[in-house]
Amino acid sequence: MINLNTQYPTITNDIKPIANKILHLQRITPEEGLLLWQQAEPGLLGMLANHIRESKNGNFAYFNRNIHIEPTNICVNNCRFCSFSKKENEEGWEFTVDEMLDKVKKAEPSITEVHIVGGVHPDRDLHYYGHLIKEIKKIRPDVHIKAFTAVELDFMIKKAGYSTEEGLKKLKAYGLDSIPGGGAEIFDEAIRKQICSRKNTSEQWLAIHETAHQLGIPSNATILYGHIENYSHRIDHLNRLRMLQDKTNGFNAFIPLKYRNKNNEMSQISEVSAIEDMKNFAMTRIFLDNIPHIKAYWPAIGKPMAQLALGFGVDDLDGTINDSTKIYALAGAEDEHPDMNTEEIIELIKQVNRTPVERDSVYRVIKEY
């Protein structure tokens, strides 16, 4: 067992009992989490997060072979942090079903997942996207389709005239396998009104994921951090997710998403530091004791920072991507054309003495390297 007194001699009496709870794999309260976030040094947070990470996932660092499809960046919402979306009268893109199917046909045969997210298009409903899923499955019946944020789902299901449960059942019948975690942003409604006032509420986001879990559709969860929120807003966000996971056990992974400040209405806000990124990864691993995996989405923070995060509680690096997403590139991320082949991602993991493991979309092991 780690000796806090000798290894962290500057640890305060306020923090020490919280750290000891974590070392004994005991759940901490939101109040304890906030205190830890505010007062603990990054090295201590990294050690505590790594302790939990290794208790859950050993030395494994997961990845998968995937492509993204972003059907359109035309969007009815006007989120101030977004560098991706365009209004109907602005220049954007609207891929046809045939164009999107062509992307699947051209993808490497080894991919195991197609990830579909995009703008909330005013004219496209559940059946439009259901047809897309059905046609993808005809081409690649073996591929896992992880598609549509809760924000997209809310719109397309209502547009088709269904309840959330009815709509998700129909999408599952079309071939939807799981749901990504986007659109959560920050759950605090006051902050939400300032940065994404047209989006559905936090309660609606949580209700859609809860219904999906009840129907046997697993999902991921996210947070958008590093803008106008503070630590108390982040803890509240994590706590709501933890409570839902206690109820449904339907979240596979949690992905902290960094706010990037290029080409959007909040560009005057400076991006947070790499130290803050690592603290954030560590705290999510420490607090979300019931979500199995923490993912560093490398197109958002870059390959070196994602690699570093493997020492701050992270056990997953997402996938190969194959230059198939523009969302973070448009916001100023370092990788303008995000792409890694399998050999590169394996080497990235091995360089920090982790064991690369190729997984499927629900974390079944395909191959250990």
N, C-alpha and C positions, 0 to 999 in steps of 0.2 A: 504494500500500500504506500502511496506517496505520502511523504512527511511534509505537511504544509509549512511547519515552523522552520525547517532547515532549507527547503527548496524555495520557499516564498517568504522570506523573513519580514517583508514589508506588508504582508497581508494584515488587514485591520480586523478588529474584533467583530465588526459588523458583518464582514464578508466571510470570515472563517467558518462559522456554523453552516452557512449556505453551501460553501465549497465542500464541506464534509458530507452534507446530505447528497450532493451530486456524486461524490466519490463512492458513496454507498448505494448509488443508483436509486435514490429516493426522489420523488417528485417535489419540485419547488413551486411556491405560490407565485402569482403575478407580482405581488409586492417584493418578494425576494428576487425575482427575475429583474425587476426594475432597478433595485439597489445594486445588483451585480452588474448590470449594463452600465450604470452610472459610475461605479467606483472601482471595479476590478480592472487590473492591467491586462492588456491584450495577451501577454504570455500565459497568464493564469487561465484566462478564458479558453485559450487554445488547448492547454493541457487538459482542462476539464471536458471540453468538447471531444477531444481525441479519446479520452477515457470512455466516454459513452459510445462514440463511433466504433471503437474496437470491441466494446462489449456486445454491440449489435451486429456488426458486419466484419469483425476481424480486420485483416489487412487488405481486404478486397477493395478495389476501385472499379466500379462498373461503367460500362458504356454500351451503346447499341449501334447498329447500322441503320440509319434512317435518312429520309428526305422530308423536307417541308413543302407543302403547297400553300400558297397564300392567294386564294381565289380572286380577291379584289382589295384595293385600298380605298374604295368608295365607302363612306361611312356616315351614318345618320348621327353619330355622336360627335362631339367637338371637345375631346379631352385636351386640356391645355398642355399636358406633358408629352403628347403624342407627336412623333415626327413622321408617322407612317400614313395616317389617314388623309383622304381628300374628300371634298364635297362633290356633289354630282356635277357642278359647273366648273370644277377644277380638273386639271390634267391628272389622270390616274390610270389604273388598269382594271379591266374586267375580263379575266380569262373565261373562255367558254369551257363547257364540259369536255369537249374534244381536245382542247389545248391542255387541260389538266390531265386528262387520260394519257396524252402523249408524254407528259413528264414521267408518269408511272412506267410507261412502256420503255422509256429511255434510261430509267434508273438501273443501277447495278443489280444483277440478279440476287446478290447477297443481302440486300436490305430486308429488314424484318418489320419495319414500321413506316407508315405514312402519317405524318403529322399535319393536320389541316387547321389553320386559323387565318383570319383576315378581318377586313372591315365588316361592319354591319350594313350590308347593302339593302337599300329600301325596297327593292323589287324581288328579292330572293327569299323563298320560304323553306320550310322543312322539306317539302317534297323535291324542290330543286336540289338541295344538298343530299337528300336521301338517294336520289337518282345517281348523283355523283359517286356516293359510297358504293352503291350496288354495282355500278359499272367498273369501279376499281377492283372490287372483289371478283368480277368476271375475269379480269386480266391477271390478278394476283390473289387467288383465294387464300393463300397462305399468309398474307401480310396482315399485320395488326393495324387497324385504323384508329388513331387517337385524334379526335377532331372536335372543334368548336368550343370556345370558351363559354362560360355561363351567360355572358352578355350576348353572344351570338345566338345561343340556344333560346334565351328568353324571347328575343325578337322573332326568330324564325318560327318558333312554336306558336306564339300568339298570332303571327301573321297568317298561319295556316288554320287558326281557330281551335286549337287544342289546349287542354290543360297541360301543365308541366309533365305530369305522369303519363298522360296519353301520348304527348309528343316524344318523350324519351323512349317509350315502348316502341313507337313506330320507327324511330331512328335505330334502335337496337335491332329491329326486324330487318331494316335495310342493310345492316352490317356494321353499325358503330360498335367498337370494342371498348373504348375508354375515352375519358374526357381530360384535356389538359387543364392546367390550373390558372390560366390567364384571366384577366378582368377583375381579379380581387382587389388590386391596387392597394388601398388602405381602407379598413373597415369603418373607421371613425367617420360618421356622417358629416360632421362639420368640415373636416378636411376633404372628404369626398365631394362636397358641394363646391369647394374651391377649385378642384383639379379635374373633376369628371362629372359635372352636375347632371348630364343627360343619361348617364349610365344607370342601370338598375341598382337598387340599394344593396347594401351588404347583406341584409336579411334575405333578399331574393337570391343573391349569389349562393349563400349558404343553403337555402332551401332547395335550389336546383341540384347542388352536389349531394345533399342528403337524399333527395328522391332518387338520384342516379345510383347511389350506393344501395338503397333499398331494392332497386331493380337489378342488382348484380352488375352494375357498370362502375368499375373503379375509376378513380380520378387522381389528379395531382392538385397541389395548392401552391399559391405564390403570394408574395408581398412585393409592392413597389416601394423601395426605400431610398432615402437620400434626397428628399425634396423639401417640403415644408412641414413634414411630420416630426415628432420627437420620439424619444424612447418609450414614453407612456403609451403613445399611439401604437407603436410596434408591439409592445407587450399585450395590449388589448387585442390586437389582430391575431397574434399567436394563440392567445388564450381561447378565443372563439373557435379557432381551428382545432385546438386540443380538445375542447368540449365536444365538438361534433365528431371527432375521431373516437372519443370514448364511447359515443353512441352508436356509430356505424362501422368503424374500422375499415373505411373505404378508401382512405388516402394512401397511395403508394409512396409518394415522395413530396417533399417541399422544396420549392425553388425560390430563393431570394433574388429579385430582379432589381438591378441598380438603375436609378434614374440617370439617363444620359441627356445632356443639355443642348444638343445641337438641333437646329431647325424646328423648334417648337415655341409655344407661347410662354414658356417658363425658363427661357434660355439665360435670363439674368441670374439664375440660381447656380452657384458653383457646385460641381460634383463633389461628393464626399471622397475622402482619401482611401488609399489601399488599406491602411490600418483600420479604418472604419468598416470597410468591406469584410475584413477578416473577423473583426469583433461581431459583425452581424451574422456571418456564417456560424461562428462559435455559439452565439446566444440562441440561434434557432435550433441547433443540435441539442443544446442543453435543455431548452424549455419544452420542445416538442418530443417528449419522451415516448409518445405512442405512435409517431410516424416513422416508419422504418428507415427511410433514406432521405438524405439531404443532397441536393444537386447544385453544382456550380455550372451554370449555363455559360459555357465558354464564349459563344458569340457576343455575350453582353459585357463581359469583363476582360476578355482576352485570354489566350492560352497560358501565359506565365502566371497570371493571378488565379486562374482556375487550378493550375498545378499547385500553387501555394496553398490554396484552400483545402487541399487534401490533408493538410496538417491542422486544420481548424474545424474539424467535424464533418467535412464533406466526404462522401463515399461514392459519388456518381458525377460523371462529366457530360451527361447527355450522350450525343452521338456524333457520327461522322458528318452529318448535315449536307455535304456535297454542294456548297454554294447555292442553297435553295431557300434562304431566308434573307429578307431585306430590312426587317423591322429594326434591328439594332444598328445596322450599317447606316441607315438614314438618320439615326440619332447621334452619330459620331463615334461609334465603337471602332476600335483599332482594326478589327478584321472586316474590311470592306466586302470581301468575298469569302465568307466563312466556309471553310472546307478542311477536313482532315481525313486522310485515309486511315485504314485500320492500323497499319504499321506505325504511323505518326502518333496516334492516340495511345497505343501500347507503349511506345518509347517515352512519351510524356509521363505516363504513370510510373514506369519503371525507374525513371530518373530520380523519383522521390521515394524509392524503395517500397512502393505499394504493389500489390498483385493485380494485374489487369484481368478483368473478367468480362467477357462479352455476355450480355443478358438479352432477354426478350423484353417486351414492354411492361410485363408484370413481374420482372426480376427473377424469372427462372434462368438458371445458368445455362448458357449455350456452350461456352468454352472458357476454360481458365488458362491463362498464358504464363 
